Amino acid sequence: MFVYFVSFLSIIHVSNGLSSPLTTFTTYQHSVELQSTVADLWWTVNETNQTIFFELHVNTTGWIALGISPAGGMTGADIGVGWVDQSGKVTFQDRYAYTFALPVRDNTTVDWFATQGREQNGWTAIQFHRLLDTCDYMDVAIKSGTNTLIFAYGLVDPSAATSNDITYHETRRGSYTLSLRSYDDPPPESKFAGMNYFDFQTKNYSIPLAATTYLCTVYKAPAIYTTKQHVIAQKIVLNSTNPAIVHHLLMYECDPTTQFNDSNLPNDLCENLLNKLSKCLANIATGWAVGGDFMSEFPPEAGYPVGGNFSIKYYVLQIHYSNSIGCTNCVDNSGIRFYVTNQLRPNDIGYLTFGTDTTSTSLTIPPGVQSFAVDSYCPLNASLLFPTSGITVLTAFPHAHLQGVSIWTKLIRNKTVVEYLFDAEVFDFNYQFINQLPQRIQLYPGDEFATRCMYNTMNKNITTFGGESTTDEMCLHMFTYYPRVNNLYGCITVLNPASWANFLKMNSTFNSTTLEQIAANISWTTNLRTQWQNFYNNASRVTVYGTSGNMSKILLPKIPYYVDLAQENCTVQKYDSPISGACIGNFVIWQILLISIVLVSFSNKNHH
């Protein structure tokens, strides 16, 4: 098994355009098309006041509903239901679904509030708001990370004929998964029409029958770019007989010292190219993963450098095929299109990865555990490579596999946590999004970073190891930033082999194969699982940082002590009064002045 830093910069959804013929009551930070020609949603998050404002448009003159679901269905969902009657009066209800049945009204603590609404051209539009966390057991907190929305509608308003209650929605329902608090609105492809571009794309690759295949193809920077250019946007080209088999695309930068025969660039299974690509599988460039959006762009003050005097000349496009369905005669032509400009921006984009190594030495997780924590730490030695003026972090991409449930990285200064660099409180393997930081964060020399991945293995009866397959695990947290630091791409932690040898009482020299053999044959008990977690909490670690051609190592006797953030207790917040439409408009306009907004439309690619 080979070791490399895995990262995805851009995570994708298809964009088709909003359907509603109605204008919104105000301007919002974000918007999505929940279902084509049926339902659109706009929203703005106020992190300071911990409040979220929604506007839902649905193609009906009956009742409409939006819910926050803990698991993607009705059970346990917190739902706001509203309608506009013939007189123009808006009624809005706070409801909770105990099961797949009529949601009950929450009459003790009402936490969804309508501001205004209207019916026009056969559509219903209602503007409403709620707290991110209401501390109400009949509500679902809107956490950082992945959120699942459910929506439904009826054909008529509640009336005396329906006992003043909503009617059954039948098939008029759907769901949509996204990151409400860190959504990165992708641009429409038409925005880049007429621009120069280049493609790194496979050509008629026959996908093997194996459940897991990694294809590695080397590309050279286009020779036509004799002067430095900036990539300002990219499009994922998912062109396969069965696109569901394409699990991720990932592009790495080869070390500047790497040389290849340009007339015969390597193209084979990654495992067959380990020696040739020894300096090409650490430095991250960009990529895509299952559940993400197809278009992405950089902010106007930064671009990804390519060509001219830029030191990187060769790239590796790695594609992970997950052919668990046994597709025969499947052919793939997937890749990445890069939109390029010669109008250079002030800053070059860079990438920085925290987390653990992807081998069993770092990740060996017992089965039957509700919450198993894996910690890593990046000491100040790495950040001393930052410029004295610091770097600006733009986006975060947390990555684990099927057992991952949450991932966070904390920024530490003077052994005290300042804030979360990003906290994916809820992680969903099937929906891997790039997350726009609510506020950009500055990092400086001397900063340190703690990363934790949490896993749930209650559905497994065998040990989970670190590795490349979706049934293996990873713990990685990737960030984009500027200005680019050329000698720092990752800060990765691995458990000290000596600690493993001592813990397992191994007389022979430690190796990962022996560890896997031992762990795979353990009869796990509650006590042993606890001992395993205690070992992870206290084991010595080695942190590796730098680039593929220049790695440095630091031995950590254990995760260093730091003063953590104070634990937040949920306290019910009160609204002084319902917020008027004008107030919301003023609030959103103020937000717009601070945040660069690209309102785009989306299809219901991930709808149910």
N, C-alpha and C positions, 0 to 999 in steps of 0.2 A: 504493500500500500504506500502510495506516495503522499507527501505532506505538502499542502499549499494553502494559501489564504484564499478563501472563497468569498466573493462579494457580488452583489447585484446593485447597479446604480439605479436602473430605471425599471419600474414595475408597472404593469400595463392593463388598460381597459380599452375597449373599442368605443369610439366617439361618433355618434350619428346626428346629434342636434336635438335641442329641446323641442317639444311638441306643442306646448300650450300656446294658444293664440292671445292669451291675456298678458298684459304687462304686470310686472311685480309692483307691490306697494312701495318698495324702496330698493336700494342696491345692497347686494349681499357679497360676502367673500367667495362663496362656492355655490355650485349648482350641478345637478345630475339629472339625467333622464331615467326615471325609475322603470318605466315601461313605455316603449314607443307608441305614440298617439294616445296614451292613456294617462300617464302620471309623471309630473316633474317636481323636483324638490330644490329649494334654495335654502341656504343657512349661513349664519355668522356666529362665531364663537367669541365671547368676551371672557378670556381667561382671568382677568382681574376680578370681575364680578362673578365668575364661575357660572355664567348663564349662556344659554344657546337659544338663538332666534331662528325659527323655521318659517317657510312659506311653502305650502303644499297646493299644487294645482292638479285636479283630477277631472277627466272627461266624463262628468256626470252632473246631474242636478239633484242627486240624492246625498246621503251622508258620505263622508270621507274619513279615513283613519290612517295614522302613522304610529308605529310602535317601535320600541327598543327591545330586542329579543336577546336573551342570554345564550340561546343555542340555535337560533335560526327559524324557530317555529312559534306557535302561539303560546305554548306552555311556559309560564313564568314571564310573559311579555308585559311591558308597561306601555299602555296605549292611550293616545289622545284621539278622541272621536268628535267630529264636529259637522255642522251643516248650516246652511243659510236658508231661512224660510222665505216665503213669497213677499213678506214685508221688508226683507233685507236684514232681519235680526239674525245675529250669529249665536249659535249655541255650541258650547264646547265642553266635553266631559273627560275626566281623568278616569281611566279604567284599567283593570288588571285581569289577565287571563290565567286562571288556575290550571286550566287544561284546555283541550281543543273543544271549547264550548263558548257560549256567549260571555264575553268579558264582563266582570262585575264592576259596578261603579265604586270608586274610592271616594266616599262621602266624608270620611273623617279628616283627611288631609288632601286637599286639592292642590296639585302641583303643576298641572298644565293650564296655561292661561291664553285665551284667544285675545288678539288685539283688534283685528278687523277681518272682514271677509266680504265676498260678493259672488254672485252668479252672473255669468255672461257668456253668450255664444255656446251654451250647452256645457260649460265648464264651471266648476266650483273652485274658488281660491280662498284659503284661510291662512292668516298670519298668526303665529302663536309662539310661545316661549316657555321655558322651564329651566330650573337649575341643572347643572351637570350632575350633581349628586344631591338628592333631596333628603337623604337619610330616612326615607319611608320604605318600609318592608314591602309595600305594594308598588314600588317603583324600581326601575333598573338604572343604576348609575351609568352615565356616559363616560367611560374610562378612556384614557389615552391608549392608542393602539387600534386594534380592529374592532369595529362595531357592526352589528347586523341589524338592519332596519326591516320591518315588515310593513306592508301597506295593504289596504283593502277599501272597498267602496260599495255602496248600495245604489239602487236605482231611484229610491224615493226617500224623502225625509221621514223621520219618526213622526207618528201621529196617533190620534186616539185609536185608529184602526189597528195599529201595531202596539197598543198599550204604551205608547210614547217611548218605545224602545227601538233599537236598530234591528233591521232585518238581516237574515243570514246572507253573507256575501257570495256564497256558492264558489264559482271559479274566479270571481273578481278579486284577486289577491296576488301578492308577489312578495319577493324579498330582495334585498340589495345589501351587499357587504362592502364596507369602505372604512376609512379612518376619519371620523367626523372632526376630531380635534387637530388633525395634522394633515389634512387632505392636500395633495399636490395636484392642482388642476392641470391636466395635460392640454396642450394647445391643439387646435385643428390643423390637420396636415396642409390645408390650403394656405395657411400662413406662410409656408416656406416654398410655395409654388414658384418656379423660375430660378430658385437658388442652385448653386453648384452642390453636388453631393457625390459620395462614393459609397460602394457597398462591399462589405465582407460577407459573402454568402456561399453556402455549400452548393454543390452541383450534383443533382441526381444521386444522392447518397442512399444506398439500400440499407434500411434500418435492420439490424440483426434481430433475431428472435429472442435474444437474451433479455431478461427482465431489466437489467441496468447496463447501459452502454455509454461510454464517454468518448466522443470523437474530438480530436484536436487537429486544427488546421492552421498553418502559419501563413500570414499575409504580410506583405511589405507595404509601407506607407506609399501612397500613390506618387509616382515619379513626376507627375505634372505639377505638384506643389513644390516648386523650387524655392519659394519663400514661405515663411511660417504663416499658417492659416489658423483660424479658430473654428472648431466645431461648436455650433450654437444650439443644435437640436438633433434628435435622432428618432428613427422609426424602427421598430422591431418588425421584421418581415417573417411572419410565421406561415411558411408555404410548405405544407406537408400533406401526404395522402391522409394521414390522421393526425391533426394538430395536437390532440390530447396526449400523444406520446412524447411530445417535446416538453420536457420538464423545465429546463432552463438553458439560456444562452449566456455565455460569459466571455468577455474579452480581457486578456492580460497583455501587459506591456513586457516585451523582452528587455533584459538588461542591455544598455547601450553597447557593451562589448561583444554581444552575441553576433555571430556571423553564420549565414546560410548560403547555399547555392541557389541563387535567385531563379534559375531555370528548373529547379526541382525542389520546391519548398515542401517540408514535411506535411503529410496528411494521412493520419492513421488513428487507430485506437490510442488514447492517451497513455495507456499502460505500456504500449510498445515504443513510446517516444520519450521515456523518462530521461535517458541520458542526453538526447538531443535538446530537450526542453528544460534542462536543469536550471537555467537562468530565465525561464519564461513563465513560471507558474506561481509567482508571488506578487508581482506588481499589478494591481487592479486597474482596469480602465473603465469598463462599463458592462452592462448586461441586462437580462430580463429573466423573470421567473414566473411560474404558474400563478394565474390570477391577477396579473398586473396589466397596466395600460400600454398601448402600443406607441404612443407619442410622448416625448418629454423634451424639455428645453432648459437651458441654463439661464440664470438671471442676466440682465443686460450688461452688468459690470464684469462678467467673467465668461470664458470659453475654454474648451479643451484644445490644447495645442497639437498641431500635426504638420509635418512637412518642414521644408527649409532647414534652419539650423537647430530644430528641436531634436534632442539627442536620441529619442526613441525611433528606431527605424523598422522594427519587426513587432508583430502582434500575433497572439494566439487566440483564435476563436474556439472556445470549448462548448460543445453542445451535449447536454445530458438527455438521453432518450430513456424513458421508462416504459418499456414495452411489456407490461404485465399482462396485457390482453392477448399477447401472442399474435400480433398483426403480421401477416405474411405479405410479401410484395409491397411493403410500405416504402415509399421514396420521399426523401426530404430535400428541400431547397431553401431552408430557413437561414436567416442571417440578420445583419444590422445595416441600416442605411444612415449615413452621417451627413447632415447638412452643414456646408462649409461657407465661411466668408473670409475675404482678405482684409476686411475692416477689423483690425485687431481690437479687442477689448482691453481694459486696464489690467485684468488679472487672468492668470492661468488657473484652471481648475485642478485640484488634487484630491486624493482619496486616502482615507485612513481607516484601518480595521483594528478593532479590539476583539478580545475573546480568547478562545482556547484553540490549541492544535486539534486537528480532525482525526486523530488516531485514538485507539483504545487506551493509550497511556494517559490521555486527558479525559476521555469520556468512557466510563464503564458504569452503567446505571442499572441498579437492581430492578426487577419487575415488581409489580404490586405496590408501588409507592405513589401516594397522592401528590406529594410535593418533594422533589429532589433538587437541591440547589448546587450549582456548579459556579464557583467564583474564579475570576481572574483579575490581575492587577497590573497596571502599566505605571511604573515608577517615573519620577521626574527626569531620569536620564534620557528618556525618549523625547520628552517635550523640550529639552534643551536644544533640540535641533530646530525648533520653531524660530522664526525671525523675532527679534526683540519687540517689533510692533505687533506681533501676534498673528493669528489666523482667524478667519470668520467661517463658522460652521453653518451650512445651509440646510442639509437634509440628513436623514438617518434611515438606514435600512437594517432592521433586525432579522437574523436568519437562523432558524433551527429546522428540524424535520418534524415528523409526525407526532412525537411525544412532547415537543416544546409548547409551553403555555404562556410564558412571559419572558421578556428580556429587557434589562435596563443597563445603562452606563451612567455613573455619577462623576461629576467634575469635582476634584479635590484640590484645595489650596491650603498650604500650611497645615496639612493633616486634618482639615475640616471640609466636609462636603458643602459646596457652594450651591449646587442645584443639580438636577438631572440633566445630563447632556441629551438624553432621550429616554423615556420610560414607556415601553410597550407593555402596559399592564395586561393587555389581552393580545396574544399572538395566535394566528390561525395559519397553519401551513398552506392551506388551499388558497389563501388570499394574501399574497406577499406584496405589500405596497411600499413605495418610496414615501417617506413622511417628511413633509415640509415643517421645519421647526417653527412653532408659533412665534417665537422671537429668535433672531439669529444670535448665536453665542460666540463670544470672543475667547480664544484660548491663548495662553502665554507660556513662555519658557518657565519651567518649574512646576507646571500643573501636573497632576497625577489623575489616574482614572481607574475606577473599579467597575467591573462588568459582572452581572449575574444572569445566568440562564436557569429557568425553572422548568422541570419536566414532570409529567404525569404518566406513569407506566401502569396504571391500574388495569388497563386492557391487555397487558402482556404477561406471559408466564415464563418468558426467557429474558436473559440479560441483553441490554442494548449497548452497543459499542459505537464509538466514534467512527465515521467513515463516509463514503460517498453515496451509498444507496439511500433511498428514501426511508428504508427501514432501519438504517443506522442513524446516528445523530450528529449534529453540529451545534456550535455555540459561537456565533459571530455577530458583531455589531459594526456596521459600516457607515461611514460618514463622508459626505462631500464637503469641500471647503475651498477657500482661496486665501492668499496666494499659495500656489503649489510649492511644496517642500520636496525637493528632488531626492533626498536621501532618507526619507521616512515614508513607508507605505503601510506598515503594520506594526502592532505591538501585541504579540500573541504569547499566551501562557501555556506551559505544559507541566503536568505533575512530575516531580523529581523521581526518576526511576529508583533511586535509593530509598525513597519513602515507601514506594510500592513493595520493594523487596523486604523491607523491615515489617511492613503491615501484614504481608502474606507469609512471612517467615520462610522466605525462599533462600535456600542454601546456595543455589547456583546463580550465575549472573542473570540479572533481570532482562527479559525481552517481552515485547508486546504479545507475541504468539503464546508464550507460557501464561501470561495474564489472562488472555482470552480463553484458554483451555480451562484454567482454574475457575474463572467467573462463570463460564457457561455450564459448569457442572456443580455449582453450589446449590444446595437445598436451602432456599432462602426462608428465613424466619424473621419475625418482627424485630427481634433483638439484633440479628445480623444486619438487617437493613439500617437500623439505627447506628450500629458501629461503622457501617460503610459511609453514612452521611458524616459522622464525626471525623472519620479519616479525611474526607474531602474538605471539611472545615479547617483542619489543622495541618495538612500535609505541606511539606516543602515544595516550592515551585521554581521553575526556571522561566524567566520572561525573555523572549527573543524579539528584537526590534531592529528596524532599518529597512534595507532593500534586499532583493535576491542576491545581489553581488557583494553586499556589505552588511552582514548581520552581526549584531552584538548580543551578548547574553548576560543576564543578571540572575544570581541565585537569591531567591526569597525564602528565608526559613519558614515563613507562613504568610498569609495575607496580612499586610501591615495594618496596624490599628489606625483608625481615623474616627473623628467625631462625626456621627451621622446626622442627617436631618431629623428634627423633632418629629415624632410620630403624630400624624394628623388624626384627630378624632372627629367623627362625623357630627356636625352640629347643624340643626335645622335653621336655615336662613329664612327670614320673612321678607316678603315684598311689601314695601310701603303702600303701593297702590298699583293697579294695572298700568302697564307702560303704554303710553299713547303711540300711535303710528308715527307722529312727528318726532317723538323722543327716539324711537327706534331708528328713524331715518337719520337723525343727527348723530346718533351713536355710530351707525354704520358708515356714514360719510367720514366721521373722524377716524374710524378704522382704516378706511380706504386710503387716507392720506399717509398712513404708516405702512401699509402692506401693498406690495405689487400684486395686482389681481389679474388673472387670466381666466375669464368665465368661458368654459367650454362645455360641450354637450357630450353625453355618453349614451351608448346603447345599453340594452339590458343583457349584455353578454353573460353576466354572472347572476342573472335573476333566476328564481325558481318558479 
